[in-house]
Amino acid sequence: METPEERPNLGSLMTLFRLSICLSASALGLAGCKSVPPPTDSPTSASTPALVAPEPYSVSGNAGPDELAALGVERHPSVKAAEAKVRRMLAKVPQAKALPDPKIRFSGGSMAETAAGRVDWMTGVEQALPFPGKLRAMAAAAGKEAEAAAAELEMARLEIAEQIRSTYWDYFLAVRTTAITSETKQALGLIRESIDARVATNAAAQNDQLRIATEFGKLEKALVEARQAERSAKARLNALLNRPGDTPLPSPAYRMDRQRGELNALLAKAEASHPSVAAAEAQVEAFRHRLESARLDRYPDFLLGVQHAAISDSGLAMSANGRDQIFGTLGISLPLWQAPRRAKVEEATAGIEESTARVAAARANLRFRVEDAWVRAKSADELIRLFDKQILPESKQAFDLILTGYSAGTDSYVDVLDGWRSWLGFQFQQAANQAQLGKAMAALKSATGEGS
């Protein structure tokens, strides 16, 4: 039976433990036994980026939708989030291809006695070596997932750019509607002057004056609504630019590049190089690598180790010499439970099917988006040319003739009002045509991958 003097105390055990770590590290050719400083960061002390409020940064006075889109893509929080996701996914690659940390073992207490003497304590280190190909497959899968994240970043940029361009044209339409409504007061004033002149000569009924006053009231109502739409569009555009909603914006102007390109060429370009297709294709490759990893997971991993036994120079046997023992170990893992491994294979196979279907869905969606935007842009362009060349000049001329005829007593008040309403409506329609062309071109740029 052991005496108290023979029992190892805690201090000696800790000393032996430190010594065993150094010996084990030396046996594996690792770095020298150095003290490792405690981590300086903890979950509670780690710095967290503070939320930054939108800044009212300046915008060029002649900035158009493309310039504003570039600013928004640079500053929008959703793009920043997508950029951080790319960095996060890239950081997974070295994790996936790294070996597991080695394990150090220490044994002490009442241990066996050998012919060379009694074993005081034992220490050892083991390194797991995954079956060849496992780490490579996991690293390749992580790399492809990072590629998918990079493509999703481009998708986020395209989406924000399209939203900014589209909202710019909403803002343009609201500003133009306000301007047209304000300008048409002058025309309505001419009608009132003509009515007042005819009423003064008893050539028209006083009822016409009351009816024109009602039209002025309707115009004021429309002006209030137009200004509200203008403020809403301005706030929306500033939000997409990550600026306070009331920050001044450059006055929107109609300036349009009408070069749409050939439809078939745009369709082929979108299907071949759009980020949504690239992201889905990268996911297909990632799941293929995961399938390879799942199949390799059925094979065992290897364990290599080095053990050191400290032998006492005293023992029961006459041959006791206190010579320490160093020996190696080799082991393998037992991939015994195959059900979860089969599930991994099924998961990866389903992932390949899902991502392949997403590639086809992305291409189908792009075909619709490109063709729809191209047709809308073509239609809006034709309408703009028609209105500029024929409808607007003729409606203005018709209104002027009717107003002259009313002054001369050949046309009625109803004719004048109808002529004025037609001319006003055509002006609103032309502004809507211009906005429609701008929004269609924004959608076309986004669908072909050129809008960021």
VOPAGU-2260 file (C-alpha; in pm, 1 decimal, decimal comma):
REM VOPAGU-2260
SITE   aa  ch    i         X         Y         Z
SITE  MET   A    0       0,0       0,0       0,0
SITE  GLU   A    1     122,2     351,4     -91,8
SITE  THR   A    2     247,5     576,1     183,0
SITE  PRO   A    3     161,8     949,6     182,7
SITE  GLU   A    4     521,1    1023,5      85,3
SITE  GLU   A    5     482,9     805,6    -226,5
SITE  ARG   A    6     165,9     977,9    -348,2
SITE  PRO   A    7     239,2    1251,2    -607,2
SITE  ASN   A    8     124,0    1590,7    -482,2
SITE  LEU   A    9     -58,9    1847,0    -701,2
SITE  GLY   A   10     243,7    2073,5    -746,2
SITE  SER   A   11     463,3    1792,9    -873,7
SITE  LEU   A   12     190,7    1673,1   -1105,3
SITE  MET   A   13     157,3    2020,4   -1259,6
SITE  THR   A   14     534,4    2041,4   -1304,7
SITE  LEU   A   15     535,5    1703,7   -1470,9
SITE  PHE   A   16     241,0    1806,2   -1688,0
SITE  ARG   A   17     426,0    2114,6   -1818,3
SITE  LEU   A   18     734,1    1903,2   -1879,7
SITE  SER   A   19     524,6    1645,8   -2067,4
SITE  ILE   A   20     385,6    1912,1   -2298,3
SITE  CYS   A   21     735,8    2026,0   -2386,8
SITE  LEU   A   22     855,5    1671,4   -2443,9
SITE  SER   A   23     552,1    1582,5   -2655,8
SITE  ALA   A   24     585,8    1894,9   -2865,3
SITE  SER   A   25     952,6    1824,0   -2921,5
SITE  ALA   A   26     874,3    1466,5   -3021,1
SITE  LEU   A   27     639,4    1588,5   -3294,6
SITE  GLY   A   28     873,9    1861,6   -3415,4
SITE  LEU   A   29     643,5    2136,1   -3299,4
SITE  ALA   A   30     741,3    2477,9   -3170,4
SITE  GLY   A   31     926,0    2503,3   -2841,4
SITE  CYS   A   32     746,2    2502,3   -2512,2
SITE  LYS   A   33     644,8    2861,6   -2473,2
SITE  SER   A   34     376,3    3015,1   -2262,7
SITE  VAL   A   35      70,8    3120,5   -2461,3
SITE  PRO   A   36     -75,8    3456,7   -2364,9
SITE  PRO   A   37    -444,2    3460,0   -2287,6
SITE  PRO   A   38    -672,0    3593,3   -2560,5
SITE  THR   A   39    -719,6    3965,9   -2540,3
SITE  ASP   A   40   -1068,0    3962,1   -2693,0
SITE  SER   A   41   -1372,4    3807,0   -2537,8
SITE  PRO   A   42   -1734,0    3794,8   -2650,1
SITE  THR   A   43   -1816,0    4070,6   -2407,2
SITE  SER   A   44   -1518,4    4291,1   -2485,4
SITE  ALA   A   45   -1506,8    4245,7   -2863,8
SITE  SER   A   46   -1565,9    4569,5   -3041,6
SITE  THR   A   47   -1889,9    4584,1   -3237,5
SITE  PRO   A   48   -1922,9    4836,1   -3520,9
SITE  ALA   A   49   -2164,8    5105,3   -3421,7
SITE  LEU   A   50   -2461,4    5180,7   -3642,3
SITE  VAL   A   51   -2377,3    5482,2   -3855,4
SITE  ALA   A   52   -2656,8    5727,2   -3922,8
SITE  PRO   A   53   -2705,8    5836,6   -4285,3
SITE  GLU   A   54   -2490,8    6136,8   -4373,7
SITE  PRO   A   55   -2612,4    6426,3   -4589,9
SITE  TYR   A   56   -2314,6    6401,3   -4827,3
SITE  SER   A   57   -2311,5    6625,3   -5129,8
SITE  VAL   A   58   -2426,5    6522,9   -5475,6
SITE  SER   A   59   -2332,4    6694,1   -5799,1
SITE  GLY   A   60   -2594,4    6937,9   -5919,6
SITE  ASN   A   61   -2609,1    6773,2   -6262,0
SITE  ALA   A   62   -2600,6    6411,8   -6137,5
SITE  GLY   A   63   -2822,9    6180,3   -6334,6
SITE  PRO   A   64   -2953,3    5830,8   -6257,7
SITE  ASP   A   65   -2622,7    5659,5   -6339,2
SITE  GLU   A   66   -2418,3    5887,9   -6113,4
SITE  LEU   A   67   -2668,0    5848,3   -5830,0
SITE  ALA   A   68   -2669,9    5470,7   -5878,4
SITE  ALA   A   69   -2290,6    5463,2   -5842,0
SITE  LEU   A   70   -2312,6    5659,3   -5515,7
SITE  GLY   A   71   -2587,4    5436,8   -5379,3
SITE  VAL   A   72   -2403,0    5115,1   -5464,2
SITE  GLU   A   73   -2099,5    5246,5   -5279,5
SITE  ARG   A   74   -2287,6    5344,1   -4964,7
SITE  HIS   A   75   -2601,4    5132,1   -4927,6
SITE  PRO   A   76   -2606,4    4908,8   -4614,9
SITE  SER   A   77   -2732,7    4602,9   -4802,9
SITE  VAL   A   78   -2424,6    4617,1   -5026,9
SITE  LYS   A   79   -2202,7    4653,1   -4720,3
SITE  ALA   A   80   -2370,4    4344,6   -4573,6
SITE  ALA   A   81   -2308,9    4147,4   -4893,5
SITE  GLU   A   82   -1942,9    4255,3   -4893,3
SITE  ALA   A   83   -1906,6    4136,4   -4534,3
SITE  LYS   A   84   -2067,5    3805,3   -4629,2
SITE  VAL   A   85   -1805,6    3753,0   -4899,5
SITE  ARG   A   86   -1528,0    3809,9   -4644,4
SITE  ARG   A   87   -1700,2    3573,2   -4404,5
SITE  MET   A   88   -1730,7    3299,0   -4663,9
SITE  LEU   A   89   -1368,7    3342,0   -4774,2
SITE  ALA   A   90   -1260,4    3300,6   -4412,5
SITE  LYS   A   91   -1418,9    2954,9   -4413,6
SITE  VAL   A   92   -1175,4    2820,8   -4674,3
SITE  PRO   A   93    -865,8    2799,9   -4450,3
SITE  GLN   A   94   -1083,9    2656,1   -4175,2
SITE  ALA   A   95   -1209,8    2379,2   -4403,5
SITE  LYS   A   96    -865,7    2269,5   -4519,6
SITE  ALA   A   97    -693,5    2288,3   -4180,3
SITE  LEU   A   98    -599,0    1976,3   -3986,3
SITE  PRO   A   99    -769,0    1920,1   -3650,0
SITE  ASP   A  100    -573,5    2042,1   -3350,1
SITE  PRO   A  101    -345,7    1778,8   -3198,1
SITE  LYS   A  102    -441,2    1634,3   -2859,8
SITE  ILE   A  103    -207,6    1602,6   -2562,1
SITE  ARG   A  104    -269,6    1336,3   -2300,4
SITE  PHE   A  105    -128,7    1313,5   -1948,1
SITE  SER   A  106    -161,1    1020,5   -1712,7
SITE  GLY   A  107     -52,4    1007,1   -1348,9
SITE  GLY   A  108    -122,6     822,3   -1028,3
SITE  SER   A  109     -69,3     456,1    -944,5
SITE  MET   A  110      60,2     321,6   -1271,7
SITE  ALA   A  111     208,5      -4,0   -1392,5
SITE  GLU   A  112     559,6    -121,2   -1307,4
SITE  THR   A  113     779,5    -246,2   -1587,0
SITE  ALA   A  114    1104,6    -436,2   -1587,3
SITE  ALA   A  115    1283,8    -102,8   -1625,1
SITE  GLY   A  116    1111,6      40,0   -1318,6
SITE  ARG   A  117     786,9     191,4   -1205,4
SITE  VAL   A  118     598,7     430,3   -1438,8
SITE  ASP   A  119     565,9     763,4   -1261,5
SITE  TRP   A  120     362,4     937,1   -1528,6
SITE  MET   A  121     293,1     929,2   -1899,7
SITE  THR   A  122     230,5    1195,1   -2159,5
SITE  GLY   A  123     164,5    1187,3   -2529,3
SITE  VAL   A  124      37,9    1376,8   -2827,7
SITE  GLU   A  125    -193,2    1258,5   -3106,4
SITE  GLN   A  126    -272,4    1408,8   -3446,0
SITE  ALA   A  127    -579,1    1311,9   -3646,6
SITE  LEU   A  128    -519,0    1281,9   -4021,8
SITE  PRO   A  129    -841,4    1279,8   -4225,0
SITE  PHE   A  130    -868,1    1027,7   -4505,4
SITE  PRO   A  131    -698,5    1161,0   -4821,3
SITE  GLY   A  132    -926,9    1391,8   -5015,3
SITE  LYS   A  133   -1161,3    1491,3   -4732,3
SITE  LEU   A  134    -999,6    1826,7   -4653,0
SITE  ARG   A  135    -951,8    1909,0   -5019,1
SITE  ALA   A  136   -1319,9    1846,4   -5093,4
SITE  MET   A  137   -1439,3    2056,1   -4799,3
SITE  ALA   A  138   -1202,5    2341,7   -4889,3
SITE  ALA   A  139   -1320,7    2330,8   -5251,6
SITE  ALA   A  140   -1684,6    2343,8   -5136,9
SITE  ALA   A  141   -1610,1    2643,5   -4914,3
SITE  GLY   A  142   -1432,6    2816,0   -5202,5
SITE  LYS   A  143   -1730,4    2768,3   -5433,7
SITE  GLU   A  144   -1966,1    2899,6   -5165,5
SITE  ALA   A  145   -1744,9    3207,7   -5142,7
SITE  GLU   A  146   -1775,6    3244,9   -5520,7
SITE  ALA   A  147   -2153,1    3225,2   -5487,0
SITE  ALA   A  148   -2141,9    3496,7   -5219,6
SITE  ALA   A  149   -1934,1    3717,1   -5450,8
SITE  ALA   A  150   -2194,0    3671,7   -5725,5
SITE  GLU   A  151   -2468,3    3756,2   -5475,3
SITE  LEU   A  152   -2275,1    4074,1   -5394,8
SITE  GLU   A  153   -2294,5    4171,8   -5761,7
SITE  MET   A  154   -2666,3    4091,9   -5755,5
SITE  ALA   A  155   -2711,0    4323,2   -5455,9
SITE  ARG   A  156   -2528,1    4600,6   -5639,9
SITE  LEU   A  157   -2742,4    4551,9   -5949,2
SITE  GLU   A  158   -3060,7    4552,3   -5741,8
SITE  ILE   A  159   -2972,6    4873,4   -5556,8
SITE  ALA   A  160   -2864,6    5042,1   -5879,5
SITE  GLU   A  161   -3192,2    4945,8   -6049,1
SITE  GLN   A  162   -3396,9    5068,7   -5753,8
SITE  ILE   A  163   -3212,4    5401,8   -5755,0
SITE  ARG   A  164   -3258,1    5448,6   -6129,0
SITE  SER   A  165   -3624,5    5350,0   -6111,3
SITE  THR   A  166   -3688,6    5580,6   -5814,6
SITE  TYR   A  167   -3506,0    5860,0   -5995,4
SITE  TRP   A  168   -3764,7    5837,2   -6272,2
SITE  ASP   A  169   -4046,9    5828,7   -6017,4
SITE  TYR   A  170   -3897,4    6148,2   -5876,8
SITE  PHE   A  171   -3869,4    6291,4   -6227,9
SITE  LEU   A  172   -4235,7    6214,1   -6297,8
SITE  ALA   A  173   -4347,5    6370,0   -5969,2
SITE  VAL   A  174   -4141,0    6686,2   -6026,7
SITE  ARG   A  175   -4259,8    6711,9   -6386,5
SITE  THR   A  176   -4622,1    6661,6   -6280,7
SITE  THR   A  177   -4586,0    6944,1   -6028,4
SITE  ALA   A  178   -4431,8    7168,8   -6292,7
SITE  ILE   A  179   -4697,7    7091,0   -6554,1
SITE  THR   A  180   -4975,4    7148,4   -6301,6
SITE  SER   A  181   -4823,9    7483,0   -6203,4
SITE  GLU   A  182   -4764,6    7588,5   -6565,3
SITE  THR   A  183   -5118,1    7499,8   -6676,0
SITE  LYS   A  184   -5252,8    7760,8   -6437,9
SITE  GLN   A  185   -5146,5    8014,8   -6696,7
SITE  ALA   A  186   -5358,7    7849,0   -6962,7
SITE  LEU   A  187   -5649,8    7827,2   -6724,5
SITE  GLY   A  188   -5596,8    8195,4   -6650,0
SITE  LEU   A  189   -5632,2    8275,3   -7019,5
SITE  ILE   A  190   -5961,0    8087,3   -7021,3
SITE  ARG   A  191   -6083,0    8284,7   -6721,4
SITE  GLU   A  192   -5985,4    8614,7   -6884,5
SITE  SER   A  193   -6178,3    8518,7   -7196,0
SITE  ILE   A  194   -6481,6    8418,7   -6987,0
SITE  ASP   A  195   -6468,2    8741,5   -6787,1
SITE  ALA   A  196   -6452,5    8942,2   -7108,7
SITE  ARG   A  197   -6753,2    8764,5   -7257,1
SITE  VAL   A  198   -6952,5    8788,4   -6934,7
SITE  ALA   A  199   -6881,2    9163,1   -6923,3
SITE  THR   A  200   -7036,3    9198,2   -7269,7
SITE  ASN   A  201   -7325,7    8963,8   -7184,4
SITE  ALA   A  202   -7193,9    8720,5   -7445,6
SITE  ALA   A  203   -7156,9    8441,6   -7184,4
SITE  ALA   A  204   -7341,7    8334,0   -6874,1
SITE  GLN   A  205   -7204,8    8403,7   -6529,1
SITE  ASN   A  206   -7226,0    8031,2   -6467,9
SITE  ASP   A  207   -6911,3    7989,4   -6680,0
SITE  GLN   A  208   -6716,3    8193,8   -6423,5
SITE  LEU   A  209   -6831,3    7963,2   -6144,0
SITE  ARG   A  210   -6735,5    7654,1   -6341,2
SITE  ILE   A  211   -6386,9    7786,2   -6419,9
SITE  ALA   A  212   -6342,2    7864,6   -6049,5
SITE  THR   A  213   -6421,5    7499,6   -5977,3
SITE  GLU   A  214   -6152,5    7394,1   -6226,3
SITE  PHE   A  215   -5902,3    7611,9   -6039,7
SITE  GLY   A  216   -5996,1    7432,2   -5718,3
SITE  LYS   A  217   -5939,9    7094,1   -5881,0
SITE  LEU   A  218   -5605,4    7216,7   -6008,5
SITE  GLU   A  219   -5499,2    7320,4   -5658,1
SITE  LYS   A  220   -5595,9    6976,8   -5529,4
SITE  ALA   A  221   -5390,8    6811,0   -5802,2
SITE  LEU   A  222   -5097,3    7036,7   -5715,8
SITE  VAL   A  223   -5108,2    6934,3   -5349,9
SITE  GLU   A  224   -5111,1    6566,8   -5447,1
SITE  ALA   A  225   -4824,8    6616,6   -5692,8
SITE  ARG   A  226   -4610,6    6786,0   -5429,2
SITE  GLN   A  227   -4680,5    6502,6   -5186,2
SITE  ALA   A  228   -4573,1    6247,1   -5447,0
SITE  GLU   A  229   -4260,8    6453,8   -5511,4
SITE  ARG   A  230   -4166,6    6457,4   -5141,2
SITE  SER   A  231   -4227,0    6082,9   -5112,4
SITE  ALA   A  232   -4012,9    6005,2   -5416,0
SITE  LYS   A  233   -3740,4    6234,4   -5286,8
SITE  ALA   A  234   -3739,3    6061,4   -4947,2
SITE  ARG   A  235   -3728,3    5719,8   -5113,1
SITE  LEU   A  236   -3438,8    5820,3   -5337,8
SITE  ASN   A  237   -3242,8    5966,1   -5047,3
SITE  ALA   A  238   -3300,9    5647,4   -4847,4
SITE  LEU   A  239   -3154,0    5440,4   -5131,5
SITE  LEU   A  240   -2856,8    5678,7   -5136,1
SITE  ASN   A  241   -2825,5    5630,7   -4756,8
SITE  ARG   A  242   -2891,0    5999,9   -4687,6
SITE  PRO   A  243   -3147,6    6174,7   -4468,1
SITE  GLY   A  244   -3483,3    6196,9   -4641,4
SITE  ASP   A  245   -3494,5    6576,2   -4662,3
SITE  THR   A  246   -3144,8    6618,5   -4810,9
SITE  PRO   A  247   -3155,3    6827,8   -5129,9
SITE  LEU   A  248   -3136,2    6642,8   -5459,9
SITE  PRO   A  249   -3041,2    6768,7   -5805,2
SITE  SER   A  250   -3336,8    6860,7   -6019,5
SITE  PRO   A  251   -3422,9    6556,6   -6233,5
SITE  ALA   A  252   -3396,2    6607,0   -6605,4
SITE  TYR   A  253   -3495,5    6398,1   -6904,3
SITE  ARG   A  254   -3179,0    6276,3   -7073,6
SITE  MET   A  255   -3189,1    5931,2   -7214,7
SITE  ASP   A  256   -2951,5    5703,4   -7397,7
SITE  ARG   A  257   -3186,9    5515,3   -7628,2
SITE  GLN   A  258   -2930,2    5256,8   -7740,7
SITE  ARG   A  259   -3092,4    4928,7   -7640,3
SITE  GLY   A  260   -2896,9    4683,9   -7855,4
SITE  GLU   A  261   -3022,0    4373,2   -8030,2
SITE  LEU   A  262   -3265,5    4165,9   -7826,0
SITE  ASN   A  263   -3108,5    3826,8   -7904,6
SITE  ALA   A  264   -2760,6    3948,7   -7811,8
SITE  LEU   A  265   -2892,1    4089,6   -7481,6
SITE  LEU   A  266   -3069,3    3763,5   -7403,1
SITE  ALA   A  267   -2754,7    3558,9   -7467,1
SITE  LYS   A  268   -2544,2    3793,8   -7255,7
SITE  ALA   A  269   -2785,5    3782,4   -6963,4
SITE  GLU   A  270   -2807,4    3402,3   -6960,5
SITE  ALA   A  271   -2431,9    3360,4   -6986,8
SITE  SER   A  272   -2291,5    3614,3   -6742,9
SITE  HIS   A  273   -2559,2    3746,9   -6507,5
SITE  PRO   A  274   -2459,5    3718,9   -6138,0
SITE  SER   A  275   -2778,1    3528,3   -6051,9
SITE  VAL   A  276   -2674,1    3252,6   -6293,8
SITE  ALA   A  277   -2315,3    3260,5   -6168,1
SITE  ALA   A  278   -2429,7    3229,8   -5805,9
SITE  ALA   A  279   -2649,1    2928,7   -5880,7
SITE  GLU   A  280   -2373,9    2760,9   -6085,5
SITE  ALA   A  281   -2124,5    2812,3   -5802,5
SITE  GLN   A  282   -2370,2    2652,7   -5560,8
SITE  VAL   A  283   -2397,3    2350,5   -5793,0
SITE  GLU   A  284   -2018,4    2307,4   -5779,7
SITE  ALA   A  285   -2016,0    2354,4   -5403,3
SITE  PHE   A  286   -2270,3    2075,0   -5355,0
SITE  ARG   A  287   -2071,9    1850,4   -5588,3
SITE  HIS   A  288   -1768,2    1893,5   -5367,5
SITE  ARG   A  289   -1985,5    1829,3   -5063,9
SITE  LEU   A  290   -2109,5    1510,4   -5226,9
SITE  GLU   A  291   -1749,9    1400,9   -5276,7
SITE  SER   A  292   -1677,2    1480,8   -4911,7
SITE  ALA   A  293   -1987,3    1287,3   -4800,0
SITE  ARG   A  294   -1876,1     980,9   -4993,5
SITE  LEU   A  295   -1523,2    1002,8   -4850,7
SITE  ASP   A  296   -1670,6    1030,2   -4502,2
SITE  ARG   A  297   -1740,3     654,8   -4513,9
SITE  TYR   A  298   -1365,7     590,4   -4490,3
SITE  PRO   A  299   -1175,1     603,3   -4159,2
SITE  ASP   A  300    -942,4     879,0   -4044,4
SITE  PHE   A  301    -596,8     804,9   -3909,3
SITE  LEU   A  302    -446,5     884,0   -3568,7
SITE  LEU   A  303     -70,7     924,9   -3529,5
SITE  GLY   A  304      78,3     971,5   -3185,4
SITE  VAL   A  305     396,2     980,0   -2978,6
SITE  GLN   A  306     396,8     866,8   -2614,4
SITE  HIS   A  307     651,0     927,4   -2341,1
SITE  ALA   A  308     664,8     731,8   -2014,7
SITE  ALA   A  309     873,2     860,5   -1723,8
SITE  ILE   A  310    1025,1     556,4   -1544,5
SITE  SER   A  311    1142,5     562,4   -1186,0
SITE  ASP   A  312    1496,8     429,1   -1118,3
SITE  SER   A  313    1364,8     218,2    -835,6
SITE  GLY   A  314    1145,5     -83,2    -868,6
SITE  LEU   A  315    1078,8    -435,1    -751,7
SITE  ALA   A  316    1271,1    -596,3   -1034,6
SITE  MET   A  317    1647,3    -622,4   -1009,6
SITE  SER   A  318    1666,2    -499,0   -1373,1
SITE  ALA   A  319    1509,9    -161,2   -1290,3
SITE  ASN   A  320    1725,6     109,8   -1446,3
SITE  GLY   A  321    1488,0     409,3   -1468,9
SITE  ARG   A  322    1521,1     440,0   -1845,9
SITE  ASP   A  323    1230,1     643,3   -1989,6
SITE  GLN   A  324    1023,8     500,8   -2272,2
SITE  ILE   A  325     927,0     672,8   -2596,5
SITE  PHE   A  326     701,7     495,9   -2845,3
SITE  GLY   A  327     464,8     573,3   -3130,7
SITE  THR   A  328      99,5     487,5   -3180,7
SITE  LEU   A  329    -114,7     442,4   -3489,5
SITE  GLY   A  330    -491,6     423,6   -3488,2
SITE  ILE   A  331    -794,7     469,5   -3709,7
SITE  SER   A  332   -1144,8     595,5   -3652,8
SITE  LEU   A  333   -1437,4     359,3   -3689,3
SITE  PRO   A  334   -1700,3     493,0   -3933,1
SITE  LEU   A  335   -1953,7     266,0   -3770,2
SITE  TRP   A  336   -2278,7     460,1   -3804,0
SITE  GLN   A  337   -2362,7     478,8   -4174,0
SITE  ALA   A  338   -2711,7     628,8   -4148,2
SITE  PRO   A  339   -2591,1     988,8   -4099,9
SITE  ARG   A  340   -2334,8     939,6   -4375,9
SITE  ARG   A  341   -2602,4     825,2   -4617,0
SITE  ALA   A  342   -2804,9    1129,4   -4515,4
SITE  LYS   A  343   -2508,9    1353,5   -4605,3
SITE  VAL   A  344   -2494,5    1196,6   -4949,3
SITE  GLU   A  345   -2868,9    1247,3   -4995,7
SITE  GLU   A  346   -2839,4    1608,1   -4874,8
SITE  ALA   A  347   -2561,8    1688,8   -5120,6
SITE  THR   A  348   -2743,7    1513,4   -5406,5
SITE  ALA   A  349   -3060,7    1709,9   -5336,2
SITE  GLY   A  350   -2851,6    2027,5   -5315,1
SITE  ILE   A  351   -2712,8    1962,9   -5663,7
SITE  GLU   A  352   -3065,0    1913,5   -5800,4
SITE  GLU   A  353   -3189,3    2225,3   -5622,7
SITE  SER   A  354   -2905,1    2445,5   -5746,4
SITE  THR   A  355   -2928,1    2308,6   -6100,8
SITE  ALA   A  356   -3297,3    2395,7   -6104,4
SITE  ARG   A  357   -3208,9    2742,3   -5973,0
SITE  VAL   A  358   -2974,1    2791,5   -6268,6
SITE  ALA   A  359   -3258,2    2709,8   -6509,2
SITE  ALA   A  360   -3500,2    2930,3   -6312,9
SITE  ALA   A  361   -3254,9    3220,8   -6311,7
SITE  ARG   A  362   -3208,9    3197,8   -6687,1
SITE  ALA   A  363   -3583,8    3178,1   -6748,8
SITE  ASN   A  364   -3642,2    3481,1   -6526,8
SITE  LEU   A  365   -3368,4    3674,3   -6703,6
SITE  ARG   A  366   -3515,3    3595,0   -7043,9
SITE  PHE   A  367   -3848,0    3740,6   -6933,0
SITE  ARG   A  368   -3689,5    4044,4   -6767,5
SITE  VAL   A  369   -3471,6    4129,2   -7066,1
SITE  GLU   A  370   -3748,1    4086,4   -7323,8
SITE  ASP   A  371   -4007,4    4268,2   -7111,7
SITE  ALA   A  372   -3775,6    4564,0   -7044,5
SITE  TRP   A  373   -3665,3    4576,3   -7409,0
SITE  VAL   A  374   -4024,1    4582,0   -7536,6
SITE  ARG   A  375   -4131,2    4841,6   -7278,7
SITE  ALA   A  376   -3837,2    5063,9   -7369,1
SITE  LYS   A  377   -3914,0    5031,8   -7741,6
SITE  SER   A  378   -4281,9    5112,9   -7687,4
SITE  ALA   A  379   -4207,6    5411,7   -7463,2
SITE  ASP   A  380   -3952,1    5544,3   -7711,2
SITE  GLU   A  381   -4202,2    5524,5   -7996,5
SITE  LEU   A  382   -4465,9    5702,9   -7787,6
SITE  ILE   A  383   -4224,9    5980,8   -7689,9
SITE  ARG   A  384   -4138,9    6044,0   -8055,1
SITE  LEU   A  385   -4507,7    6038,7   -8151,4
SITE  PHE   A  386   -4605,2    6281,9   -7876,1
SITE  ASP   A  387   -4316,6    6519,6   -7953,8
SITE  LYS   A  388   -4377,6    6516,8   -8327,2
SITE  GLN   A  389   -4756,1    6512,2   -8347,5
SITE  ILE   A  390   -4979,9    6477,5   -8043,3
SITE  LEU   A  391   -4847,5    6759,3   -7822,3
SITE  PRO   A  392   -4816,0    7023,8   -8095,6
SITE  GLU   A  393   -5155,8    6939,8   -8241,4
SITE  SER   A  394   -5332,6    6936,6   -7902,5
SITE  LYS   A  395   -5178,3    7275,1   -7815,2
SITE  GLN   A  396   -5282,0    7416,1   -8151,2
SITE  ALA   A  397   -5632,1    7278,0   -8109,3
SITE  PHE   A  398   -5664,3    7436,6   -7765,6
SITE  ASP   A  399   -5547,0    7774,7   -7895,3
SITE  LEU   A  400   -5798,8    7760,1   -8181,0
SITE  ILE   A  401   -6085,4    7664,1   -7951,6
SITE  LEU   A  402   -5994,3    7943,0   -7709,3
SITE  THR   A  403   -5991,9    8191,8   -7997,6
SITE  GLY   A  404   -6323,1    8056,3   -8119,0
SITE  TYR   A  405   -6471,6    8092,5   -7770,5
SITE  SER   A  406   -6363,1    8455,4   -7759,5
SITE  ALA   A  407   -6528,4    8503,5   -8096,4
SITE  GLY   A  408   -6842,2    8322,9   -7984,6
SITE  THR   A  409   -6809,0    8028,1   -8223,3
SITE  ASP   A  410   -6711,7    7767,7   -7960,5
SITE  SER   A  411   -6872,6    7686,8   -7627,3
SITE  TYR   A  412   -6724,1    7676,7   -7281,6
SITE  VAL   A  413   -6745,4    7297,7   -7287,0
SITE  ASP   A  414   -6530,4    7290,6   -7601,9
SITE  VAL   A  415   -6270,0    7511,8   -7437,0
SITE  LEU   A  416   -6258,5    7299,8   -7125,3
SITE  ASP   A  417   -6230,8    6976,7   -7322,8
SITE  GLY   A  418   -5946,7    7120,1   -7530,4
SITE  TRP   A  419   -5762,3    7236,6   -7221,8
SITE  ARG   A  420   -5805,5    6901,6   -7046,9
SITE  SER   A  421   -5683,4    6710,0   -7352,2
SITE  TRP   A  422   -5372,0    6925,8   -7383,3
SITE  LEU   A  423   -5300,6    6892,9   -7009,7
SITE  GLY   A  424   -5355,9    6517,2   -7016,2
SITE  PHE   A  425   -5119,6    6471,4   -7306,7
SITE  GLN   A  426   -4848,6    6663,0   -7120,4
SITE  PHE   A  427   -4890,0    6432,9   -6821,4
SITE  GLN   A  428   -4883,3    6130,6   -7052,2
SITE  GLN   A  429   -4561,1    6244,8   -7216,3
SITE  ALA   A  430   -4394,7    6282,9   -6876,9
SITE  ALA   A  431   -4514,3    5931,8   -6789,6
SITE  ASN   A  432   -4374,8    5803,3   -7122,6
SITE  GLN   A  433   -4035,4    5953,6   -7043,9
SITE  ALA   A  434   -4036,2    5802,9   -6695,0
SITE  GLN   A  435   -4145,0    5468,5   -6839,6
SITE  LEU   A  436   -3853,1    5470,9   -7082,3
SITE  GLY   A  437   -3611,6    5551,5   -6800,7
SITE  LYS   A  438   -3743,7    5272,5   -6580,3
SITE  ALA   A  439   -3740,8    5022,8   -6866,4
SITE  MET   A  440   -3378,7    5107,0   -6944,5
SITE  ALA   A  441   -3292,0    5068,3   -6574,1
SITE  ALA   A  442   -3451,2    4723,5   -6572,6
SITE  LEU   A  443   -3272,3    4630,7   -6895,3
SITE  LYS   A  444   -2933,9    4729,6   -6754,4
SITE  SER   A  445   -2996,1    4527,9   -6440,4
SITE  ALA   A  446   -3118,1    4220,9   -6629,4
SITE  THR   A  447   -2812,4    4220,7   -6854,7
SITE  GLY   A  448   -2572,5    4273,5   -6563,2
SITE  GLU   A  449   -2456,5    4621,3   -6669,0
SITE  GLY   A  450   -2629,4    4837,3   -6411,6
SITE  SER   A  451   -2396,9    4838,8   -6109,7
